[in-house]
């Protein structure tokens, strides 16, 4: 039992070496642009985050998969919260996929004929969010949500 605990502790500590910082500027900028209705900017910042950190995020995803760890959603205690925040790049990339999808979906719905390409961009971004299914997004109201689950609920786009 002590050996298993020790091994899990070592593996969890190794996850930290894959992370840079939670809340990379690109995801913060993507949220800011999205909340200001600057959807093309939100897409640009989201793509920057996905391009810059996607490979590292996948490494974190694979580690969590191999350990059979599923981060919680909803309200969590401080220990769980800190453990989820340790997956910073994974959280940021999955959230960026969601922001990109939501921004493209909004643009598509503004003019379905003129902006037809954004329907595919949104669909692809939402599907990509589930490649990073263990990512979580912190809501300032006090809980975590899953960008993969939120993305899946938005498909198919009408």
C-alpha positions as CSV (number, residue, x, y, z in Angstrom):
1,X,0.0,0.0,0.0
2,X,2.8,2.4,0.9
3,X,4.6,1.6,-2.4
4,X,1.5,2.3,-4.4
5,X,1.0,5.6,-2.6
6,X,4.6,6.5,-3.2
7,X,4.4,5.6,-7.0
8,X,1.2,7.7,-7.4
9,X,2.8,10.6,-5.6
10,X,5.9,10.4,-7.9
11,X,3.7,10.3,-11.0
12,X,1.6,13.2,-9.9
13,X,4.7,15.2,-9.2
14,X,6.0,14.5,-12.7
15,X,2.8,16.0,-14.1
16,X,4.0,19.3,-12.6
17,X,7.1,19.3,-14.8
18,X,4.9,19.3,-17.9
19,X,3.1,22.5,-16.8
20,X,4.2,26.0,-17.3
21,X,1.6,28.3,-15.7
22,X,-2.1,27.9,-15.4
23,X,-4.0,30.6,-17.3
24,X,-1.5,31.3,-20.0
25,X,-2.0,34.8,-21.4
26,X,-3.4,33.5,-24.7
27,X,-6.4,31.9,-22.9
28,X,-6.9,35.0,-20.8
29,X,-6.8,37.1,-24.0
30,X,-9.2,34.7,-25.7
31,X,-11.8,35.0,-22.9
32,X,-11.4,38.8,-22.9
33,X,-11.9,39.1,-26.6
34,X,-14.9,36.7,-26.5
35,X,-16.5,38.6,-23.6
36,X,-16.0,41.8,-25.6
37,X,-17.7,40.3,-28.7
38,X,-14.4,40.4,-30.6
39,X,-14.9,36.9,-31.9
40,X,-12.2,36.9,-34.6
41,X,-9.7,38.0,-32.0
42,X,-11.0,35.3,-29.6
43,X,-10.4,32.7,-32.3
44,X,-6.9,34.0,-33.0
45,X,-5.9,33.9,-29.3
46,X,-7.5,30.4,-28.9
47,X,-5.5,29.1,-31.9
48,X,-2.3,30.6,-30.4
49,X,-2.9,28.7,-27.2
50,X,-3.8,25.4,-28.9
51,X,-0.8,25.7,-31.3
52,X,1.7,26.7,-28.5
53,X,0.6,24.3,-25.8
54,X,-1.4,21.5,-27.5
55,X,1.4,18.9,-27.4
56,X,2.2,19.5,-23.8
57,X,-1.4,19.4,-22.9
58,X,-1.8,16.0,-24.6
59,X,1.1,14.7,-22.5
60,X,-0.8,15.7,-19.4
61,X,-3.9,14.1,-20.8
62,X,-2.1,10.9,-21.4
63,X,-0.6,10.9,-17.9
64,X,-4.0,11.3,-16.4
65,X,-5.4,8.6,-18.6
66,X,-2.7,6.2,-17.6
67,X,-3.3,6.9,-13.9
68,X,-7.1,6.6,-14.5
69,X,-7.6,10.1,-13.0
70,X,-10.7,12.0,-13.9
71,X,-10.6,15.6,-12.6
72,X,-13.8,16.6,-10.8
73,X,-16.4,19.0,-12.1
74,X,-18.6,21.2,-9.9
75,X,-17.6,22.6,-6.5
76,X,-14.5,21.0,-5.0
77,X,-12.5,21.2,-1.8
78,X,-9.1,23.0,-1.7
79,X,-7.1,19.9,-2.2
80,X,-9.1,18.9,-5.3
81,X,-8.9,22.5,-6.6
82,X,-5.1,22.6,-6.3
83,X,-4.8,19.2,-8.0
84,X,-6.9,20.4,-11.0
85,X,-5.0,23.6,-11.3
86,X,-1.8,21.6,-11.6
87,X,-3.1,20.6,-15.0
88,X,-2.8,24.2,-16.2
89,X,-1.8,23.7,-19.8
90,X,-4.4,21.0,-20.3
91,X,-7.1,23.2,-18.7
92,X,-6.0,26.2,-20.9
93,X,-6.0,24.2,-24.2
94,X,-9.3,22.5,-23.6
95,X,-10.8,25.9,-22.6
96,X,-9.3,27.5,-25.7
97,X,-11.0,24.9,-27.9
98,X,-14.3,25.8,-26.3
99,X,-13.8,29.5,-26.7
100,X,-12.8,29.0,-30.4
101,X,-15.9,26.9,-31.0
102,X,-18.2,29.3,-29.2
103,X,-16.8,32.3,-31.1
104,X,-17.0,30.6,-34.5
105,X,-20.5,29.4,-33.7
106,X,-21.6,32.9,-32.9
107,X,-20.1,34.3,-36.1
108,X,-21.9,31.5,-38.1
109,X,-25.2,32.3,-36.5
110,X,-24.9,36.0,-37.3
111,X,-25.1,35.2,-41.1
112,X,-25.4,31.5,-41.9
113,X,-24.9,32.1,-45.7
114,X,-22.0,34.5,-45.6
115,X,-20.3,32.9,-42.6
116,X,-20.8,29.2,-43.5
117,X,-17.1,28.4,-43.0
118,X,-17.5,29.2,-39.3
119,X,-19.9,26.3,-38.8
120,X,-17.1,23.9,-39.6
121,X,-14.6,25.8,-37.6
122,X,-16.9,25.6,-34.5
123,X,-17.6,21.9,-35.0
124,X,-13.9,21.1,-35.4
125,X,-13.0,23.2,-32.3
126,X,-15.8,21.5,-30.2
127,X,-14.6,18.1,-31.3
128,X,-11.0,19.0,-30.5
129,X,-12.0,20.0,-27.0
130,X,-12.8,16.4,-26.3
131,X,-9.3,15.3,-27.3
132,X,-8.4,17.2,-24.1
133,X,-11.3,15.7,-22.1
134,X,-9.6,15.9,-18.7
135,X,-9.2,19.6,-19.0
136,X,-11.3,21.8,-16.6
137,X,-12.2,25.4,-16.6
138,X,-12.6,27.3,-13.3
139,X,-15.7,29.4,-13.0
140,X,-15.1,32.4,-10.8
141,X,-18.5,31.6,-9.1
142,X,-16.7,28.7,-7.4
143,X,-16.7,25.5,-9.5
144,X,-15.0,23.7,-12.3
145,X,-16.7,22.7,-15.6
146,X,-15.6,20.5,-18.5
147,X,-15.0,22.2,-21.8
148,X,-15.4,18.8,-23.5
149,X,-18.8,18.3,-22.0
150,X,-19.9,21.9,-22.7
151,X,-18.6,21.5,-26.3
152,X,-20.5,18.2,-26.8
153,X,-23.7,19.8,-25.7
154,X,-23.4,22.4,-28.5
155,X,-23.2,19.8,-31.2
156,X,-24.6,19.4,-33.8
157,X,-24.7,23.1,-34.7
158,X,-28.0,24.1,-36.3
